[in-house]
Structure formats: structure tokens, C-alpha cells
Amino acid sequence: MSAIFGVINLNGDGVSKNLEDKMVDRLNIYKLDSIKVLNRKNALFGCGFQYITPESINEILPYYEECSGITITADAIIDNRIQLFDLLDIPKDLKHDITDSQLILRSYKKWGRDCTKYLIGDFSFVIWDEANKSIFCARDHVGKRTFYYYYSNNIFAFSTLIMPIYEALDKKPDLNEKWISDFLSLPLAIHEMENKETLYNDIFQLPPASTLLLKNNQICINKYWNPLEEVKPLKLKSDKEYEEAFNKIFFEAVSCRLRCTNEVGVMLSGGLDSGSVACIAAKQLNAKNKRLKAFSSVPIAEYKDYLPKDLIADESEYVKSIVDMYNNIDLTYCRSENKNSATDIDFFINILEQPHKLIENLFWYNQIVKSASESGCKVLLNGQGGNMTISSGYFMANILTMLKKAKIIKVIKEINGYSKLYNAPKKYITNAVIRAAIPYNFKKLVRKKTYKNIDVFKMTPVNKNLIKKWDLEKRLKGRGFYNYPIKHSDSNQMKKYIVDPIALSQIALIETKLSLAHGIVTRDPTNDKRVIEFCISLPDEQYVRYGKERFLIRRAMKNILPDKIRLNYEKRGRQSADWVQRLQPYWQTIYNKLEKTLKDDSISNYIDIDKVKKQLESVGNCINEESAQNVRMLLVTFIFSQFINEYSKISS
């Protein structure tokens, strides 16, 4: 993969060598194999390479094609290469000579702006058509690679990263107060509410599954893929046919992501998603006499379990069952010793180019990416999107869908099946179904008094003035956050989460930038375009039946995934269950730093200082799991203050 960047002066002026050098310098904190630049006439194009696939070694980027007057730079791994050879009439004996960027260029020349409909993989790219004076940019279907841009006064700047664009601006960019307000008020780890804006005014991000055309001083953004509207229902004759069709697509999604110049790794938990990815990858690599390196996060050695019986912090016994089943997996347990939610904050701010709220998970996630890279991996597989695709299937969502279709007999069968599977009283399950099925607006009306005085911002540090200025409560509730009472989704509504652009962009932010920092690429077969379309096409009964959730993946992975995992209905993994315990030995130091932070006037416009002070006092010098929410809010405040401090150091 790559980190692309560039500037095009549509007024015809050349791009200075000084600007070129400054943009290149911004890439120095990332682990790149080489950086190449093409500065021609009024266009500067750059590409920081990571040589991941065999074909990438032969990439010539940026590339100017003299016969067409087209310049291209790309951050891409194209997965449907064989299909494109046929569609583009490329002889298969050239398959090792044709690079991914050349496939993109040939696709653009044949299909124009519709080329993205034919490309499958992780990509973003920019094409400058000199003759037509047009700029065409694209981001892949699920937005696996970040893409930012700026356009003003006939200057168009773009990059995989934000900081190179900084250099193309004529002044230090102002912080986007609206974005910050959203960031500080959104629940848990969610970073943003607007998919086009960024933390900086005038610097935007291209949404997933979108193209950008700049011509005649006008920017036109087009969404080219909407599977929820485009995919037709799939009707097959039997469960076996569904399983075979699923495995054909899923196996291909894994296989194409094994294309690599070095070792392949997998981020492995004890669940269905990453476990299925690992098992299929191990089978396919074994056929080529290759090994798979697995990395699994486990709690600190002194961890004291506090979770209920159905949740487990240490999934190693489930992970081990996979290793025992396949003899070509090399397993590394990552305890992330001496790491916690407050370590490496400056590193993450610099790499991610913004503050973050991934309090519980970022430190161990980064440790796994780093460990995989240090062990020689160039590709790190995961199953990040699996809950919404390959292992979709939630009992209550399925029940609500059936009720809307008046399939009462099937509802009764599902309740009976669920009761038998979990040995739970039918009365209890039926009452839960009835409560969930009551129309939301009616529940809201009846319980209006109960929820009237709920402070939705109680556990957020956002300044009260910003709440009013940006109408945060109305906007948040309008987007489905802080709904009281709880709002249940049916199966159709759940499918929307598969291609939620905000969630996809946040995943891309973390994966793209940490990958660039460690010289590796993170790839997810469960979010393959073909897998998503297939999963959306299936009838609900393939996912949930007789109370059995995630029914399809459990059937399809028979004899592939160990039964210990495949048939596990009772226990779920809780990664990072030890995050508070990791902080305990260091809390006094963190506490002292927070006290100092709250005296800094530079954050007072954004942070409710008095509220955070009270939270700090209530938590005190000793923390435990009961104070986790308060600790989370305090750490978000601290991380944000560190970002503001870094921002203040940037010269105008």
C-alpha cells in the first residue's frame, strides 16, 4: 500500500520545490520503503511506497502517460485482478507484469468515472487529465484507505494523510469547532458524526464508495455503490447450497488477501470471525507450504477476573483450539506489558493526526500490529467487519422482522428454540420480545416523564456553550445516539450498519495510519465487497433459526473451525477487560497530570472544566471497574488536551 499526496494548481502555476520537500517531510514518521515524486508543469504527485504484493515492487508511481496526458498516483491493492484481465482484454501471460495502478488506469480509460464499479480491493487514487483539465479521485467501496483533500483559489491538494495537505495551505488551518463538539459529546469510542468533515476547517475527507470530480471549478461527489438498494435477494434450494455459495465467496475473499511479498499474519481472538479467517488462511497457506503467524491479545498476568460467567477476558483456550487443528500456525500471545490507555498518547496523536477515544483498545491493537510487523509480516488479516457480515444474525432483530411480517408461528418457534438452547424460561423471553416490539414512539410517549430529565451529556466532557451553539442534543438524537428508552432494530435496519460510512471511516483511520506507521497492511476479508453483497442478499432464516444466532457461519465452517468455537453459544470474549487494572499502578501519576491539565486555559473553550474536576475528585486516587466510565471521560479529556498542546506548536 502507499501514502499518496499531491497538489494541482489549476491556475497553471508550477508547484515549488520547497512545497514538494515539505510534503515529503511530513511522511517521515511513517515506515515507508521509498518515496517518489513527479513534479511536472502545474501538478505535483507523490507516492510513499510500502511494497506489500509482488506486483507492487514494479509499480511506477506517480505515473505520467504521455499519449493520453494522464497522471495517476494510487494507494491500492486490487483483488479482482484475474477478472480485470478478461474485462480489459489483457493477456494472462502479462499478469505478473501489470501492476495494480496500471489496472486502475486502464479501467479509467475504458469506463471513465464508472471504473470504480469494476474494481475490488482496498484503494484510493487520483487521476489528473491534463487535456480535459479534470481531476478524478476515488475511494474504495468500504473506504479501507483514508483520503483527504482541500480546494480553494484554484489549488487542489490531496493525501492519504492530513499533514501533507497542511503544507499546501497558505495558513495554519483552523480547528473545526463543530467536529470537536461532536467528538467530545458522542458516546464511547465514536469519533465523528459528519462523514465529509475533518478536525480541520477546509480539509475534507472523501466518504467510502465515493468519487470526486473537479472540473470547471466545480467539485462533484458521487456515491457509486449502495448495496442496500442494488443487491437482489438470493433464493437457493437448500441450506447446503447457501453454505456452498457462501464458502466460495468467503474463501476467495481470504485467498486474494494472502498475496504478499513476505509473511502473512492474523489478529486472532476466540470468536467466530477472526477464527474463521485464520482457519481458511491456514488451509490455503498450507497448500503452498507456507505458515500463518497469529497474534492474540491476552490480559496482564496479574489480572483479577470480575466478569460475569458468560464473558471471558482470556480467550487463549479457544485460540489454542485453532492452533491445535492446524499445524502451520505460529501463535504469539500479546500481553502488551507496560502498556495501558495512557501510554504512547503523543505517538498516537502524531500518527492518527487527531485525538482519539479508543481508550480500552488502541494500546493492545497497536501492539499486535507492531509485533506482526517486527516478525516479518507484510499483511495482517482480521475479522473486524464480521459481526455485521459473515456472522450476522441476532435473535431479537430477527424476531422483530418476523413480527412486522405477521409470521407469528415462526416467532413462537424461535422463542421455543431460544428457550431450549439457553435453558431460559419461555415467559421471560416472551416478555422481552413484547417489550422490544412495542412501537418506539409509543414507548417514548408513555415514559416521557421518566426520561425527561436525563442528561445525555453526563458522561461527556463537552463545554456547555458548545452544546447550545451546535444544537448537539437534537443532532445526536437525530442520528440515533442517546435514545431513551432503548430503540431496537430489526434485521433490515441492522443491515444499514454494514455500510455505515461513519463507522467505516473510523476503522480506516485506525487501520490505515497504524499500518503506515509499522510498515504493514491490515486487511479484512469479512468486509470484502463481494462478501457484503452476498450477506445482504440472504434471507433472514439463514442467519437465525430456532433461536440459534449466527447460524450461517456455524454451519458453513463445519470441519473448518473447531467446534469449541463454532458451537459456542454460551461465552463471549471481552477484549481489554483488564484496561482499568492496567491503569491502577500508574493512576496517581495520571491523576496529577490531569489536575495540571485542568488548569490549562487552552482547553476551556471545548471542555467543561468544572464538570471534569468534579469527576476527577469523585474518582480520587484509586480506580476500579465501577469507576470505568468516569475514568474513560477523564482520559478523553487528557488526550484531547495533549492534542491541543501539539496543535498550538504548529507555526502559522
Helices and strands as residue ranges (DSSP letters): E 2-9, H 17-25, E 34-40, E 43-49, G 55-58, E 63-65, E 70-78, H 81-87, G 92-94, H 100-111, G 112-118, E 121-129, E 134-139, E 148-152, E 155-159, H 163-166, H 177-185, E 204-205, E 210-215, E 218-223, H 227-230, H 239-255, G 256-258, E 263-267, H 272-286, E 292-297, E 311-312, H 316-325, E 329-334, H 345-352, H 362-374, E 377-381, G 386-388, H 395-404, H 408-422, H 426-437, H 440-446, H 448-452, H 464-469, H 472-478, H 491-496, G 497-499, H 501-518, E 521-523, G 525-527, H 529-537, G 540-542, H 551-556, H 563-566, E 572-573, H 579-583, G 584-586, H 587-597, G 601-603, H 609-619, G 625-627, H 628-648
